[in-house]
């Protein structure tokens, strides 16, 4: 699952959402957030498709964009 940078959400919101919705620690969530900010996109985690699709919906409800791509 990939997190995409945007110009509307602040770092605190993104980090808190990552921690709330995923198994990421606050430290890892901060690293992922900074990577997305600097490069435009960051790998959040790898999981099975159904779970990834649920994450997409959950992140969308928090005004964040994540996408899924097949492994490989």
Residue pairs with C-beta under 8 A, 6 or more apart in sequence:
1 43
1 44
1 45
1 46
1 47
1 52
1 55
1 56
1 66
1 67
1 68
2 41
2 42
2 43
2 44
2 66
2 67
2 68
2 69
3 14
3 18
3 32
3 33
3 36
3 41
3 42
3 43
3 44
3 59
3 64
3 65
3 66
4 36
4 40
4 41
4 65
4 66
4 67
5 36
5 37
5 39
5 40
5 41
6 64
6 65
8 63
9 63
9 64
11 30
11 33
11 37
13 62
13 64
14 29
14 33
14 36
14 64
15 26
15 29
15 30
15 33
17 59
17 62
17 64
18 24
18 29
18 32
18 33
18 44
19 25
19 26
19 29
21 55
21 58
21 59
21 62
22 29
22 44
22 45
22 55
23 45
24 32
24 44
24 45
32 42
32 43
32 44
33 42
35 42
36 42
44 55
44 66
46 71
47 55
49 68
52 68
53 68
55 66
55 68
56 66
56 67
56 68
59 65
59 66
60 66
